[in-house]
């Protein structure tokens, strides 16, 4: 297997590869390398932070005590910082890296947000558990998650007063896409999900008194359907398989879908809906490794940061710094912008974020200064935390492990570093710039290469 194809696979199924790992894998064939990704991700290790005190306070506090509610809200906010940091750390060191990459994908598909850390941690682990499993089981599990029930108002969906929010997003964003259902289908689906509720601990509870048991007609079928039955009917539609495959193609192959390739994926995916089998097909397909699919995707902010870490490990001095960087780059884990999630692709780049992205290697590896421009809930909290420093600029302090970098790149010459770090074709301006750069120190060259526009692509 060619080196550039191995690098391509490791970027799409993970967050890059070290030269040492590349040398080891270069002796294996494609099927073996792909199989190892799935073997390593067979297990699903839950992501947890200590919420025991939070749970105790939540269950026992006086709900009329305003001060107690404020303290709980602040405790929740701090735990979300912890959970965010824990997920970032997991992305840097997990053996189950494909499962984590798929969890990241599904978090931007089954979009959900909740201020209760207990519920959002539970939701995140449901994504992780089903990330490579069966889509039917996955959608049913998501529909019963407390965070989703709260986020899309399923709790307010009752037989005498239906709420269509979840039914609408289930059809439009989660399974079929616009044009493959009617407004009547939304109403009938909503009535099937009436009675969905949860207890304070986050366990699903079905309230029979609030469920509409009348006959429903949905996507051409008639019966006394509940929520699970609605999901079964949705997945009978091959349009569902095509919708999911197209989105996976855009996220893992090329953001311009190839209809022939998507149709091949859908033929395999339908009707079993085995996500793991689908992803193995993608990673083993010859077209996945075609030149036009290599270096064509813009790295998400999280991919950019984790990819840099895998080249040069670093540690933040302040636990809030990684959250701050995510906010500046418009992708905060566990905090999607809306129910449609992050659009990705070219939307990651604008006149503000491109400057930050290009400067990020210097910020993280050379302790450069970064400007604090944005305002909002997090920035307000951040500035209070740093009340004794400038409100305009903040140095992100890190400890950089250059020893590991030197060890990993020992066999890589300075001239070879370009081919290792930059997977997309170089434009004329970049080639001219590289000729002018000081190329006698690997560490400096690494920062310089990561600061080029081409490093934004994978």
C-alpha positions as CSV (number, residue, x, y, z in Angstrom):
1,X,0.0,0.0,0.0
2,X,1.4,3.4,-1.0
3,X,2.5,5.8,1.8
4,X,0.1,8.5,0.6
5,X,-2.8,6.1,0.6
6,X,-2.0,5.0,4.2
7,X,-1.8,8.6,5.3
8,X,-5.1,9.3,3.5
9,X,-6.8,6.4,5.3
10,X,-5.4,7.4,8.7
11,X,-6.6,11.0,8.3
12,X,-10.1,9.9,7.3
13,X,-10.5,7.1,9.8
14,X,-8.6,8.9,12.5
15,X,-6.5,12.0,12.9
16,X,-3.3,11.3,11.1
17,X,-0.3,9.0,11.5
18,X,3.3,9.2,12.8
19,X,6.3,8.4,10.6
20,X,7.0,5.4,12.8
21,X,3.5,4.0,12.4
22,X,3.6,4.7,8.7
23,X,6.8,2.6,8.3
24,X,5.2,-0.3,10.1
25,X,1.9,-0.2,8.1
26,X,3.7,0.2,4.8
27,X,4.5,-3.5,5.0
28,X,0.9,-4.5,5.2
29,X,-1.8,-4.7,2.5
30,X,-4.9,-2.5,2.5
31,X,-7.4,-5.1,3.8
32,X,-5.2,-5.9,6.8
33,X,-4.8,-2.2,7.7
34,X,-8.5,-1.5,7.4
35,X,-9.3,-4.6,9.4
36,X,-7.1,-3.5,12.2
37,X,-9.0,-0.2,12.5
38,X,-12.2,-2.2,13.1
39,X,-10.6,-4.8,15.3
40,X,-9.3,-2.0,17.6
41,X,-12.7,-0.3,17.7
42,X,-14.7,-3.4,18.5
43,X,-15.0,-2.3,22.1
44,X,-16.8,0.8,23.2
45,X,-15.3,2.5,26.2
46,X,-17.7,5.0,27.8
47,X,-16.4,8.6,28.2
48,X,-17.1,9.7,31.8
49,X,-16.4,12.5,34.2
50,X,-17.2,12.4,37.9
51,X,-20.8,13.6,38.2
52,X,-21.6,11.9,41.5
53,X,-21.9,15.2,43.4
54,X,-23.8,16.8,40.6
55,X,-26.3,13.9,40.6
56,X,-26.7,14.1,44.4
57,X,-27.3,17.9,44.3
58,X,-29.7,17.6,41.3
59,X,-31.8,14.9,42.9
60,X,-32.0,16.4,46.4
61,X,-32.0,20.2,46.1
62,X,-35.0,22.4,46.8
63,X,-36.2,23.3,43.3
64,X,-37.6,26.7,44.7
65,X,-34.1,27.7,46.0
66,X,-32.8,30.2,43.4
67,X,-29.3,30.3,44.9
68,X,-29.1,26.5,44.8
69,X,-30.2,26.5,41.2
70,X,-27.5,29.0,40.3
71,X,-24.9,26.9,42.0
72,X,-26.1,23.8,40.2
73,X,-25.9,25.7,36.9
74,X,-22.3,26.7,37.6
75,X,-21.4,23.2,38.6
76,X,-23.0,21.9,35.4
77,X,-21.0,24.4,33.4
78,X,-17.7,23.3,35.0
79,X,-18.5,19.7,34.3
80,X,-19.2,20.4,30.7
81,X,-15.7,21.9,30.5
82,X,-14.4,18.7,32.0
83,X,-16.4,16.5,29.6
84,X,-15.2,18.5,26.6
85,X,-11.6,18.2,27.7
86,X,-12.0,14.5,28.4
87,X,-13.3,13.9,24.8
88,X,-10.4,15.9,23.3
89,X,-8.0,13.8,25.4
90,X,-9.7,10.6,24.2
91,X,-9.2,11.7,20.6
92,X,-5.5,12.0,21.1
93,X,-4.8,8.6,22.8
94,X,-7.6,6.2,22.1
95,X,-6.9,2.7,20.6
96,X,-10.6,2.8,19.5
97,X,-9.8,5.8,17.2
98,X,-12.2,4.8,14.4
99,X,-15.1,4.5,16.9
100,X,-14.2,8.0,18.2
101,X,-14.0,9.4,14.7
102,X,-17.4,7.9,14.0
103,X,-18.8,9.3,17.3
104,X,-17.6,12.7,16.2
105,X,-19.4,12.2,12.9
106,X,-22.7,11.0,14.4
107,X,-22.6,13.9,17.0
108,X,-22.9,16.2,14.0
109,X,-25.7,14.1,12.5
110,X,-27.9,13.3,15.4
111,X,-27.4,16.8,16.7
112,X,-28.3,17.4,20.3
113,X,-27.4,19.8,23.1
114,X,-28.2,19.9,26.8
115,X,-27.0,22.0,29.7
116,X,-27.3,19.0,32.0
117,X,-23.9,17.2,31.9
118,X,-25.4,13.9,33.2
119,X,-27.8,13.7,30.2
120,X,-25.3,14.9,27.5
121,X,-22.6,12.5,28.8
122,X,-25.2,9.7,28.5
123,X,-26.2,10.8,25.0
124,X,-22.5,11.0,23.9
125,X,-21.9,7.5,25.1
126,X,-25.0,6.2,23.2
127,X,-23.5,7.7,20.0
128,X,-20.2,5.9,20.8
129,X,-21.9,2.6,21.6
130,X,-23.8,2.5,18.3
131,X,-21.3,4.4,16.1
132,X,-20.4,1.2,14.1
133,X,-23.5,-0.8,14.8
134,X,-26.9,-1.2,13.3
135,X,-28.7,2.0,12.2
136,X,-32.2,0.8,13.2
137,X,-31.0,0.1,16.8
138,X,-29.1,3.4,16.7
139,X,-32.1,5.6,15.7
140,X,-34.4,4.0,18.2
141,X,-31.8,4.5,21.0
142,X,-31.4,8.2,20.0
143,X,-35.2,8.7,20.1
144,X,-35.3,7.6,23.7
145,X,-32.3,9.6,25.0
146,X,-33.2,12.1,27.6
147,X,-31.0,14.8,26.1
148,X,-32.8,14.4,22.7
149,X,-36.3,14.2,24.4
150,X,-35.5,17.6,26.0
151,X,-33.7,19.2,23.0
152,X,-36.5,18.5,20.5
153,X,-39.4,18.9,22.9
154,X,-40.6,15.3,22.8
155,X,-41.5,15.6,26.4
156,X,-44.1,18.2,25.4
157,X,-45.5,15.9,22.7
158,X,-48.8,14.7,24.1
159,X,-51.9,13.2,22.5
160,X,-54.1,16.3,23.0
161,X,-51.3,18.7,22.2
162,X,-48.7,17.2,19.8
163,X,-45.3,18.7,19.3
164,X,-43.8,18.0,15.9
165,X,-40.2,19.1,16.5
166,X,-38.6,15.6,16.9
167,X,-40.7,14.0,14.1
168,X,-39.7,16.8,11.7
169,X,-36.0,16.6,12.4
170,X,-36.1,12.8,12.4
171,X,-37.3,12.8,8.9
172,X,-35.5,15.9,7.5
173,X,-32.1,15.7,9.2
174,X,-31.7,12.2,10.7
175,X,-33.1,9.7,8.1
176,X,-34.7,10.7,4.8
177,X,-34.0,14.3,3.9
178,X,-36.4,16.8,2.4
179,X,-38.6,15.8,-0.4
180,X,-39.1,12.2,0.8
181,X,-42.1,12.7,3.1
182,X,-45.1,15.0,3.5
183,X,-46.4,17.4,6.2
184,X,-49.0,14.7,7.0
185,X,-46.3,12.2,7.5
186,X,-44.7,14.5,10.1
187,X,-48.0,14.9,12.0
188,X,-48.6,11.2,12.0
189,X,-45.1,10.4,13.1
190,X,-45.4,13.0,15.9
191,X,-48.5,11.3,17.2
192,X,-46.6,8.0,17.3
193,X,-43.9,9.5,19.6
194,X,-46.4,10.9,22.1
195,X,-45.8,9.8,25.7
196,X,-42.0,9.8,25.4
197,X,-40.5,11.0,28.7
198,X,-37.7,10.4,31.2
199,X,-37.0,10.4,34.9
200,X,-34.6,12.7,36.7
201,X,-31.8,10.2,36.5
202,X,-32.0,10.2,32.7
203,X,-33.8,6.8,32.2
204,X,-36.4,6.6,29.4
205,X,-40.0,6.5,30.5
206,X,-43.0,5.8,28.3
207,X,-46.2,7.6,29.6
208,X,-49.1,5.6,28.3
209,X,-51.6,8.2,29.4
210,X,-50.0,10.8,27.1
211,X,-49.7,8.4,24.1
212,X,-52.0,8.7,21.1
213,X,-53.2,5.1,20.4
214,X,-55.3,6.0,17.4
215,X,-54.6,4.5,13.9
216,X,-52.0,6.4,11.9
217,X,-51.1,6.5,8.2
218,X,-47.4,7.1,7.6
219,X,-45.4,6.8,4.4
220,X,-48.2,4.8,2.9
221,X,-48.7,2.3,5.8
222,X,-51.6,2.3,8.2
223,X,-51.6,0.9,11.7
224,X,-51.5,1.7,15.4
225,X,-47.9,2.7,15.2
226,X,-45.6,3.7,18.1
227,X,-42.2,5.4,17.8
228,X,-40.2,2.3,17.1
229,X,-42.7,1.2,14.4
230,X,-42.3,4.6,12.7
231,X,-38.5,4.1,12.6
232,X,-38.9,0.6,11.1
233,X,-41.1,2.1,8.3
234,X,-38.6,4.9,7.7
235,X,-35.7,2.4,7.3
236,X,-37.8,0.4,4.8
237,X,-37.3,3.3,2.5
238,X,-34.2,3.0,0.4
239,X,-34.0,6.8,0.4
240,X,-32.9,6.5,4.0
241,X,-29.9,4.4,3.0
242,X,-29.0,6.8,0.2
243,X,-29.4,9.8,2.5
244,X,-27.0,8.4,5.1
245,X,-24.5,7.2,2.6
246,X,-24.4,10.5,0.9
247,X,-23.6,12.2,4.2
248,X,-20.9,9.7,5.0
249,X,-19.4,10.1,1.6
250,X,-19.2,13.9,2.0
251,X,-17.6,13.6,5.4
252,X,-15.1,10.7,4.8
253,X,-14.5,10.8,1.0
254,X,-15.2,14.1,-0.8
255,X,-17.7,16.9,-0.1
256,X,-18.8,16.7,-3.7
257,X,-20.8,13.4,-3.9
258,X,-20.1,10.9,-6.7
259,X,-23.6,9.4,-7.4
260,X,-22.2,6.2,-8.6
261,X,-20.1,5.6,-5.5
262,X,-23.0,6.7,-3.2
263,X,-25.3,4.2,-5.0
264,X,-22.8,1.5,-4.5
265,X,-22.7,2.3,-0.8
266,X,-26.5,2.4,-0.5
267,X,-26.8,-1.0,-2.3
268,X,-24.6,-2.5,0.4
269,X,-26.1,-0.6,3.3
270,X,-29.8,-1.5,2.5
271,X,-31.6,-3.2,4.1
272,X,-29.3,-4.5,6.8
273,X,-28.0,-1.0,7.8
274,X,-24.7,-2.3,9.2
275,X,-22.6,0.8,9.7
276,X,-19.4,-1.1,10.3
277,X,-19.8,-3.1,7.1
278,X,-20.5,0.1,5.2
279,X,-17.4,1.9,6.4
280,X,-15.2,-1.2,5.6
281,X,-16.6,-1.1,2.1
282,X,-15.7,2.6,1.8
283,X,-12.1,2.2,3.1
284,X,-11.5,-0.8,1.0
285,X,-12.9,0.7,-2.3
286,X,-10.4,1.7,-5.0
287,X,-12.2,5.0,-5.6
288,X,-11.6,6.0,-1.9
289,X,-7.9,6.3,-2.8
290,X,-8.2,8.1,-6.1
291,X,-6.1,11.3,-6.3
292,X,-9.1,13.6,-6.4
293,X,-10.3,12.3,-3.0
294,X,-6.9,12.8,-1.3
295,X,-6.3,16.2,0.4
296,X,-9.7,17.5,-0.7
297,X,-11.4,18.0,2.6
298,X,-11.0,21.0,4.9
299,X,-10.0,19.8,8.4
300,X,-12.6,20.6,11.1
301,X,-11.1,22.6,14.0
302,X,-11.0,19.5,16.1
303,X,-9.3,17.5,13.4
304,X,-6.8,20.4,12.9
305,X,-5.9,20.5,16.6
306,X,-5.7,16.8,17.2
307,X,-3.7,16.3,14.0
308,X,-1.2,18.8,15.2
309,X,-1.0,17.0,18.5
310,X,-0.3,13.7,16.8
311,X,2.7,15.3,15.1
312,X,4.0,17.3,18.1
313,X,2.4,16.3,21.5
314,X,1.7,19.3,23.7
315,X,-0.1,19.9,27.0
316,X,-2.1,23.0,27.9
317,X,-1.2,24.8,31.2
318,X,-4.8,25.9,31.6
319,X,-7.7,23.5,31.2
320,X,-10.0,26.2,29.6
321,X,-7.6,27.0,26.8
322,X,-8.7,24.2,24.5
323,X,-12.3,25.2,24.9
324,X,-11.4,28.8,24.1
325,X,-9.6,27.7,20.9
326,X,-12.6,25.6,19.8
327,X,-14.8,28.6,20.3
328,X,-12.6,30.9,18.2
329,X,-12.6,28.3,15.4
330,X,-16.4,27.8,15.7
331,X,-16.5,24.1,16.7
332,X,-17.0,23.5,20.4
333,X,-17.5,19.8,21.2
334,X,-20.9,19.1,22.9
335,X,-22.1,22.6,21.9
336,X,-23.4,22.4,18.3
337,X,-24.7,25.8,16.8
338,X,-28.2,24.5,16.0
339,X,-30.1,21.3,15.2
340,X,-28.5,21.2,11.7
341,X,-25.1,21.0,13.3
342,X,-21.9,22.4,11.8
343,X,-22.1,22.7,8.0
344,X,-18.4,21.8,7.6
345,X,-16.4,22.1,4.4
346,X,-15.7,25.6,3.2
347,X,-17.8,27.1,6.1
348,X,-15.0,26.3,8.5
349,X,-13.0,29.0,6.8
350,X,-13.8,32.7,6.8
351,X,-11.7,35.9,7.0
352,X,-11.5,35.6,10.8
353,X,-10.9,31.8,11.3
354,X,-8.3,31.4,8.5
355,X,-6.0,33.8,10.3
356,X,-6.4,32.0,13.6
357,X,-6.0,28.6,11.9
358,X,-2.8,29.6,10.1
359,X,-1.4,31.0,13.4
360,X,-2.4,28.1,15.5
361,X,0.8,26.1,15.1
362,X,2.8,29.1,16.5
363,X,0.2,29.6,19.3
364,X,0.3,26.0,20.4
365,X,4.0,25.1,19.7
366,X,5.7,28.5,20.2
367,X,3.5,30.2,22.8
368,X,2.4,33.0,20.4
369,X,-0.3,35.5,21.4
370,X,-3.8,35.0,20.1
371,X,-6.5,37.8,20.1
372,X,-9.7,37.4,22.0
373,X,-12.3,39.0,19.8
374,X,-15.5,37.0,20.1
375,X,-18.1,37.6,22.8
376,X,-20.7,35.3,24.2
377,X,-21.6,33.0,27.1
378,X,-18.2,31.3,27.1
379,X,-16.1,34.4,26.5
380,X,-17.8,36.1,29.4
381,X,-17.0,33.2,31.7
382,X,-13.4,33.1,30.2
383,X,-12.7,36.7,30.9
384,X,-14.0,36.5,34.4
385,X,-11.7,33.6,34.9
386,X,-8.8,35.7,33.6
387,X,-10.0,39.0,35.2
388,X,-6.4,40.0,35.9
389,X,-5.1,39.8,32.3
390,X,-5.8,41.8,29.1
391,X,-9.3,41.4,27.7
392,X,-7.9,41.8,24.2
393,X,-5.1,39.2,24.0
394,X,-4.2,36.0,25.7
395,X,-1.1,33.8,25.5
396,X,-2.0,30.1,25.3
397,X,0.6,28.4,27.4
398,X,1.6,24.9,26.5
399,X,4.4,22.4,27.3
400,X,5.6,21.0,24.0
401,X,7.1,17.5,23.7
402,X,9.7,18.1,21.0
403,X,11.6,15.0,22.2
404,X,8.7,12.8,21.0
405,X,8.6,14.7,17.7
406,X,12.4,14.3,17.3
407,X,12.1,10.6,17.9
408,X,9.2,10.1,15.5
409,X,10.8,12.1,12.8
410,X,14.4,10.8,13.3
411,X,14.3,8.9,9.9
412,X,12.5,11.7,8.1
413,X,14.7,14.3,6.4
414,X,13.8,17.9,6.3
415,X,13.0,17.7,2.6
416,X,10.7,14.7,3.2
417,X,8.7,16.5,5.9
418,X,6.8,18.4,3.3
419,X,5.4,15.2,1.7
420,X,4.5,13.9,5.2
421,X,2.7,16.9,6.6
422,X,1.1,18.3,3.4
423,X,-1.1,15.7,1.6
424,X,-2.7,18.1,-0.9
425,X,-1.0,19.4,-4.1
426,X,0.9,22.6,-3.5
427,X,0.0,25.8,-5.3
428,X,2.6,27.9,-7.0
429,X,2.7,30.5,-4.3
430,X,3.4,27.8,-1.6
431,X,6.1,26.2,-3.7
432,X,7.8,29.6,-4.0
433,X,7.4,30.3,-0.3
434,X,9.0,26.9,0.6
435,X,12.1,27.8,-1.4
436,X,12.5,30.9,0.7
437,X,12.0,29.3,4.1
438,X,14.8,28.4,6.5
439,X,15.1,24.7,6.1
440,X,17.8,23.6,8.5
441,X,15.9,22.9,11.7
442,X,13.2,20.2,11.8
443,X,11.2,21.8,14.6
444,X,11.1,25.2,12.9
445,X,10.2,23.6,9.6
446,X,7.4,21.6,11.2
447,X,5.8,24.8,12.5
448,X,6.3,26.6,9.2
449,X,4.7,23.7,7.2
450,X,1.8,23.5,9.6
451,X,1.2,27.2,9.1
452,X,0.7,26.9,5.3
453,X,-2.8,26.9,3.8
454,X,-2.3,23.3,2.4
455,X,-2.1,22.0,6.0
456,X,-5.7,22.9,6.4
457,X,-6.6,20.0,4.0
458,X,-6.7,16.3,4.6
